[in-house]
Amino acid sequence: MNFQQLLDGVEVLSRTGEAEICAVEYDSRRVRPGSLFVAIKGDTSDGNQYIDAAIANGAVAVVTETNFVPRSPIATAMVSQARRALARISANFYHRPAEKLAIAGITGTNGKSTTAYLLESILGAGGRKSALVGTIEYHIAGRVTPAPHTTPESLELNRIFAEAVGNGAKEAVMEVSSHALAQERVFGVPFDVAVFTNLTLDHLDYHRTVEEYFAAKQQLFEGCGTEPPRVAVLNIEDEYGAKLLKTSKRTGSQVVTYGIGRGDFKARDVEITQRGTRFRLVSPERDAAAVFSPLIGRVNVYNILAAAAAASARGVELETIVEGIAALTRVPGRFEVVDCGQPFTVVVDYAHTDDALRNLTALAREFVSQGRKDRVITLFGCGGDRDRAKRPLMGEAAGRGSNFVVLTSDNPRSEDPLRIINDALSGLQRTGTPYHMEPDRRKAMEAAIQQARPGDIVLLAGKGHEKVQVTQAGAAPFDDVEVARGILVSMGYDGEPISSPKAARSSP
């Protein structure tokens, strides 16, 4: 493909030269002879500083948004916005694969991964081949790869779409992070369905204010360099979902709402048991349908409703929706039970915001028996190099919902773990809940699990599906599920799994 063809649809301010292109890169280290290099300004580095390195590695064309002196025979284009240019160029290079897929994008603070997995399962139950792009991993025509980012850069995203199309996929399900929207990683992607789960405090280290955070999410419903989504699926019981309702009506999207108590899709007779969650699904097409999901908890009722509404928007029949919901047995790191036959429950969960911790501890509270002294023991930490304002809020949420808290490290990154712990401690101390501090996460997990008595539930919150812990020394292998299992085995619990959670019922 030649340089001119790749620039189709790009806002080019000036251009010199022509070249045949065999690859597109934005990282100079990956450039090989015949590549086009797009120089992007990032948060911590500027690709324009690596143009010479890219040329030395064999780049035959350069795209930049800064002044650059053309260097014959290197083809050059100056563009208005390099990230948008990368998105258009990537789509052109892979023959616009997103246009060949019906794409459902899911955004919100909590619930994106579970909703995405549920929707993928429903589509699969209907015999539809799809790709999944999300926080935990990417699924591409049966191939599973780890996810370095919730939403990859536009180049990788178009590569994934192209592979999916090449393997017969007609649908794609993807989590769309606020960072990706703000950084225009999904610019030019035509979303058929856009789903909003909820919005609570998170990522304010990047977005600075809740208003900026919401504005980033809102872009998905306004169109990312494309027409607005055909259908907007909104949690009407979230205040920001109600705001998006006005946005979506203004842009002309068909609006489908959901909520446990109200909405086009809602739940009746919610029952939470040790085996899963049951309720009656009320939809516009039918008064009620019996739903069972192996996923546990009231928060998952919202996720199921969101996925059901999105699937319905994609033309999936209600019977198939019910089948697909039941088929998803687990989502890695989301209320994942670690059972080695111990007489108490150990759960690993990704909860890493104050709202998620409130939901998690509320769910745990439902499982400890009423009128007895069974306890909720919560271990959590806060991420380093991230929004400090949410740390005391997380501490307070953990304390309010627990009988005992172990405060430890999550991914401290470049920060001092004790400084992070102290930030969260102020909120925790306001609750008066007994606590223990231990910056070493492995030792902290041992302390939490060893605290447990028969009937208790131990929540290991924050890292969920993650397989490494990031500290000042770098990334080291660390899997909460495997570490917890090892601790239980060392305590002598290596027998057959037993059912420890109790049944609970919730009225919508």
CORHUBEL-V455061 format. One record per pair of residues at least 6 apart in sequence whose C-alpha atoms are under 7 Angstrom apart, sorted by sequence separation. I is the first residue (numbers start at 0). J is the second residue. D is the distance in whole Angstrom. If there is no record, write none. Layout:
# CORHUBEL-V455061
I:J:D + I:J:D
This chain:
# CORHUBEL-V455061
24:30:6 + 39:45:6 + 40:46:6 + 69:75:6 + 90:96:7 + 105:111:6 + 131:137:5 + 132:138:7 + 137:143:6 + 138:144:7 + 179:185:7 + 203:209:7 + 206:212:5 + 221:227:5 + 222:228:7 + 234:240:5 + 235:241:5 + 256:262:5 + 257:263:6 + 258:264:7 + 259:265:5 + 260:266:7 + 270:276:6 + 271:277:6 + 281:287:4 + 350:356:6 + 367:373:6 + 398:404:7 + 437:443:5 + 468:474:6 + 469:475:7 + 39:46:5 + 131:138:5 + 136:143:7 + 137:144:5 + 220:227:6 + 233:240:5 + 247:254:7 + 256:263:5 + 257:264:5 + 258:265:5 + 259:266:5 + 270:277:5 + 280:287:5 + 281:288:7 + 338:345:7 + 367:374:7 + 397:404:7 + 467:474:6 + 468:475:5 + 38:46:4 + 39:47:7 + 130:138:5 + 131:139:7 + 136:144:6 + 137:145:6 + 220:228:6 + 255:263:6 + 256:264:6 + 257:265:6 + 269:277:6 + 270:278:6 + 279:287:6 + 280:288:5 + 337:345:5 + 408:416:6 + 467:475:5 + 468:476:6 + 38:47:5 + 130:139:5 + 136:145:4 + 137:146:6 + 200:209:7 + 269:278:4 + 279:288:5 + 280:289:6 + 336:345:6 + 337:346:6 + 381:390:6 + 448:457:7 + 467:476:4 + 468:477:6 + 24:34:7 + 130:140:6 + 135:145:7 + 136:146:4 + 268:278:5 + 279:289:5 + 280:290:6 + 336:346:4 + 447:457:7 + 466:476:6 + 467:477:4 + 22:33:7 + 23:34:6 + 24:35:6 + 25:36:6 + 129:140:7 + 135:146:6 + 220:231:7 + 267:278:6 + 268:279:6 + 278:289:6 + 279:290:6 + 335:346:5 + 336:347:6 + 364:375:7 + 466:477:5 + 467:478:6 + 21:33:5 + 22:34:5 + 23:35:5 + 24:36:5 + 25:37:5 + 38:50:7 + 65:77:7 + 119:131:7 + 134:146:6 + 266:278:6 + 267:279:5 + 278:290:5 + 334:346:6 + 335:347:5 + 363:375:7 + 466:478:5 + 20:33:5 + 21:34:6 + 22:35:6 + 23:36:6 + 24:37:6 + 25:38:6 + 60:73:5 + 61:74:6 + 62:75:6 + 63:76:7 + 64:77:5 + 133:146:7 + 266:279:6 + 267:280:7 + 277:290:6 + 278:291:7 + 307:320:6 + 334:347:6 + 335:348:6 + 407:420:7 + 465:478:6 + 20:34:6 + 25:39:7 + 59:73:5 + 60:74:4 + 61:75:5 + 62:76:5 + 63:77:5 + 64:78:5 + 134:148:6 + 266:280:5 + 277:291:5 + 333:347:7 + 334:348:5 + 406:420:7 + 2:17:6 + 20:35:6 + 59:74:6 + 60:75:6 + 61:76:6 + 62:77:6 + 63:78:6 + 64:79:6 + 134:149:4 + 265:280:6 + 266:281:6 + 276:291:6 + 277:292:7 + 332:347:6 + 333:348:5 + 2:18:5 + 64:80:6 + 133:149:5 + 231:247:7 + 265:281:5 + 276:292:5 + 332:348:5 + 333:349:6 + 463:479:7 + 1:18:6 + 2:19:6 + 36:53:7 + 64:81:6 + 133:150:6 + 264:281:6 + 265:282:7 + 275:292:6 + 276:293:6 + 332:349:6 + 1:19:4 + 2:20:6 + 63:81:6 + 132:150:7 + 264:282:5 + 275:293:4 + 276:294:6 + 0:19:6 + 1:20:6 + 263:282:6 + 274:293:6 + 275:294:5 + 276:295:5 + 0:20:5 + 139:159:7 + 263:283:6 + 275:295:5 + 276:296:7 + 377:397:7 + 112:133:6 + 231:252:6 + 235:256:6 + 417:438:7 + 27:49:6 + 36:58:6 + 112:134:6 + 230:252:5 + 231:253:6 + 232:254:6 + 233:255:6 + 234:256:6 + 235:257:6 + 236:258:6 + 416:438:6 + 30:53:6 + 34:57:7 + 35:58:6 + 140:163:6 + 227:250:7 + 229:252:5 + 230:253:5 + 231:254:5 + 232:255:5 + 233:256:5 + 234:257:5 + 235:258:6 + 32:56:7 + 33:57:6 + 34:58:5 + 35:59:6 + 36:60:6 + 37:61:6 + 38:62:6 + 139:163:6 + 150:174:7 + 228:252:6 + 229:253:6 + 230:254:6 + 231:255:6 + 232:256:6 + 233:257:6 + 234:258:6 + 271:295:7 + 377:401:6 + 27:52:6 + 31:56:6 + 32:57:4 + 33:58:6 + 34:59:6 + 35:60:5 + 36:61:5 + 37:62:5 + 38:63:5 + 149:174:6 + 150:175:6 + 227:252:7 + 271:296:6 + 376:401:6 + 27:53:5 + 30:56:6 + 31:57:5 + 32:58:6 + 33:59:5 + 34:60:7 + 35:61:6 + 36:62:6 + 37:63:6 + 140:166:6 + 150:176:6 + 193:219:7 + 375:401:5 + 376:402:6 + 377:403:6 + 378:404:6 + 379:405:7 + 380:406:6 + 30:57:7 + 31:58:7 + 149:176:6 + 193:220:7 + 220:247:6 + 235:262:6 + 375:402:5 + 376:403:5 + 377:404:5 + 378:405:5 + 379:406:6 + 380:407:5 + 381:408:7 + 382:409:5 + 383:410:6 + 30:58:6 + 374:402:6 + 375:403:7 + 376:404:6 + 377:405:6 + 378:406:6 + 379:407:6 + 380:408:5 + 381:409:5 + 382:410:5 + 383:411:4 + 384:412:7 + 150:179:6 + 221:250:7 + 380:409:5 + 382:411:5 + 383:412:5 + 384:413:7 + 394:423:5 + 398:427:5 + 403:432:6 + 404:433:7 + 405:434:6 + 406:435:6 + 407:436:6 + 383:413:7 + 384:414:6 + 393:423:7 + 394:424:6 + 402:432:6 + 403:433:5 + 404:434:5 + 405:435:5 + 406:436:5 + 407:437:5 + 408:438:5 + 153:184:5 + 290:321:6 + 383:414:6 + 391:422:6 + 395:426:4 + 399:430:6 + 403:434:6 + 404:435:6 + 405:436:6 + 406:437:6 + 407:438:5 + 408:439:7 + 152:184:5 + 153:185:6 + 292:324:6 + 293:325:7 + 390:422:6 + 391:423:4 + 394:426:5 + 395:427:4 + 398:430:6 + 407:439:7 + 408:440:6 + 130:163:6 + 292:325:5 + 390:423:5 + 391:424:6 + 394:427:4 + 407:440:6 + 181:215:5 + 291:325:6 + 294:328:7 + 391:425:6 + 392:426:6 + 395:429:7 + 398:432:5 + 177:212:7 + 180:215:6 + 188:223:7 + 193:228:6 + 293:328:5 + 294:329:6 + 391:426:4 + 395:430:6 + 180:216:7 + 187:223:6 + 189:225:6 + 192:228:5 + 383:419:7 + 391:427:7 + 407:443:6 + 186:223:5 + 187:224:5 + 188:225:7 + 191:228:5 + 192:229:6 + 193:230:6 + 194:231:6 + 195:232:6 + 196:233:7 + 197:234:7 + 356:393:7 + 130:168:7 + 177:215:5 + 180:218:7 + 185:223:7 + 186:224:5 + 187:225:6 + 190:228:5 + 191:229:5 + 192:230:5 + 193:231:5 + 194:232:5 + 195:233:5 + 196:234:6 + 381:419:7 + 405:443:7 + 128:167:7 + 129:168:5 + 177:216:6 + 191:230:6 + 192:231:6 + 193:232:6 + 194:233:6 + 195:234:6 + 265:304:7 + 353:392:6 + 357:396:5 + 361:400:6 + 128:168:5 + 129:169:6 + 130:170:7 + 131:171:6 + 132:172:6 + 133:173:6 + 197:237:6 + 264:304:6 + 353:393:4 + 356:396:6 + 357:397:7 + 360:400:5 + 18:59:7 + 128:169:6 + 129:170:5 + 130:171:5 + 131:172:5 + 132:173:4 + 133:174:5 + 198:239:7 + 352:393:6 + 356:397:6 + 360:401:7 + 445:486:6 + 18:60:7 + 39:81:6 + 128:170:6 + 129:171:5 + 130:172:6 + 131:173:6 + 132:174:6 + 259:301:7 + 405:447:6 + 38:81:7 + 39:82:6 + 197:240:7 + 258:301:6 + 353:396:6 + 357:400:7 + 264:308:7 + 195:240:7 + 454:499:7 + 257:304:6 + 37:85:6 + 257:305:7 + 409:461:6 + 119:172:7 + 255:308:7 + 409:462:7 + 18:74:6 + 16:73:7 + 17:74:5 + 115:172:6 + 412:469:5 + 413:470:6 + 16:74:4 + 115:173:7 + 410:468:5 + 411:469:6 + 412:470:4 + 413:471:5 + 15:74:6 + 16:75:6 + 115:174:7 + 410:469:5 + 411:470:5 + 412:471:5 + 15:75:5 + 298:358:7 + 410:470:6 + 14:75:6 + 15:76:7 + 96:157:7 + 14:76:4 + 112:174:7 + 13:76:6 + 14:77:6 + 97:160:6 + 111:174:6 + 13:77:5 + 89:153:7 + 93:157:7 + 96:160:6 + 11:76:7 + 12:77:5 + 89:154:5 + 93:158:7 + 96:161:5 + 11:77:6 + 12:78:5 + 296:362:6 + 11:78:5 + 12:79:7 + 86:153:5 + 90:157:6 + 10:78:6 + 11:79:7 + 85:153:7 + 86:154:7 + 89:157:6 + 93:161:6 + 96:164:7 + 101:169:6 + 102:170:6 + 103:171:6 + 104:172:6 + 105:173:6 + 106:174:6 + 10:79:6 + 85:154:7 + 100:169:5 + 101:170:5 + 102:171:5 + 103:172:5 + 104:173:5 + 105:174:5 + 106:175:5 + 378:447:7 + 99:169:7 + 100:170:5 + 101:171:6 + 102:172:6 + 103:173:6 + 104:174:6 + 105:175:6 + 106:176:6 + 100:171:6 + 104:175:6 + 376:447:7 + 9:84:6 + 232:308:7 + 232:309:6 + 9:87:6 + 8:87:7 + 375:455:6 + 376:456:6 + 377:457:6 + 378:458:6 + 379:459:6 + 373:454:5 + 374:455:5 + 375:456:5 + 376:457:5 + 377:458:5 + 378:459:5 + 379:460:5 + 380:461:7 + 6:88:6 + 230:312:7 + 373:455:5 + 374:456:6 + 375:457:6 + 376:458:6 + 377:459:6 + 378:460:6 + 379:461:6 + 5:88:5 + 111:196:7 + 5:91:6 + 104:190:6 + 110:196:6 + 5:92:6 + 103:190:6 + 109:196:7 + 367:454:7 + 102:190:5 + 103:191:6 + 104:192:6 + 105:193:6 + 106:194:6 + 107:195:6 + 109:197:6 + 367:455:7 + 102:191:5 + 103:192:5 + 104:193:5 + 105:194:5 + 106:195:5 + 107:196:5 + 108:197:6 + 101:191:6 + 102:192:7 + 103:193:6 + 104:194:6 + 105:195:6 + 106:196:6 + 107:197:5 + 108:198:5 + 97:188:6 + 98:189:7 + 107:198:5 + 108:199:6 + 97:189:7 + 363:456:7 + 86:184:7 + 83:183:7 + 86:186:6 + 87:187:7 + 82:183:6 + 86:187:7 + 83:186:6 + 343:451:7 + 343:452:6 + 351:460:7 + 106:216:7 + 343:453:5 + 350:460:5 + 351:461:5 + 342:453:5 + 343:454:5 + 344:455:6 + 345:456:6 + 346:457:6 + 347:458:6 + 348:459:6 + 349:460:6 + 350:461:5 + 342:454:6 + 343:455:5 + 344:456:5 + 345:457:5 + 346:458:5 + 347:459:5 + 348:460:5 + 349:461:5 + 343:456:6 + 344:457:6 + 345:458:6 + 346:459:6 + 347:460:6 + 348:461:6 + 349:462:5 + 348:462:7 + 349:463:4 + 348:463:5 + 349:464:7 + 347:463:6 + 192:309:7 + 333:463:6 + 332:463:4 + 332:464:4 + 347:479:7 + 331:464:5 + 347:480:6 + 368:501:7 + 366:500:5 + 367:501:6 + 366:501:5 + 366:502:6 + 366:503:6 + 365:503:6 + 337:480:7 + 337:484:6 + 339:487:7 + 201:352:7 + 341:492:6 + 340:492:6 + 339:492:5 + 340:493:6 + 339:493:5 + 340:494:5 + 199:354:7 + 339:494:6 + 340:495:5 + 344:499:6 + 339:495:6 + 340:496:4 + 343:499:6 + 344:500:7 + 339:496:5 + 340:497:5 + 342:499:6 + 338:496:5 + 204:385:5 + 204:386:4 + 203:386:5 + 202:386:6 + 117:303:7 + 114:302:5 + 118:306:5 + 113:302:7 + 114:303:7 + 117:306:6 + 200:389:7 + 114:305:7 + 110:302:6 + 114:306:5 + 118:310:6 + 125:319:6 + 124:319:6 + 121:319:7 + 124:322:7 + 121:320:5 + 124:323:5 + 121:323:4 + 120:323:5 + 121:324:6 + 120:324:7 + 120:326:7 + 117:324:6 + 120:327:6 + 117:327:7 + 113:330:6 + 273:500:5 + 273:501:6 + 272:501:7 + 273:502:6 + 272:502:4 + 271:502:6 + 272:503:6 + 271:503:5 + 270:503:7 + 271:504:5 + 270:504:5 + 271:505:7 + 269:504:7 + 270:505:6 + 269:505:6 + 269:506:6 + 268:506:6 + 269:507:6 + 268:507:7 + 267:507:6 + 266:507:7 + 109:355:7 + 260:507:6 + 259:507:6 + 135:464:6
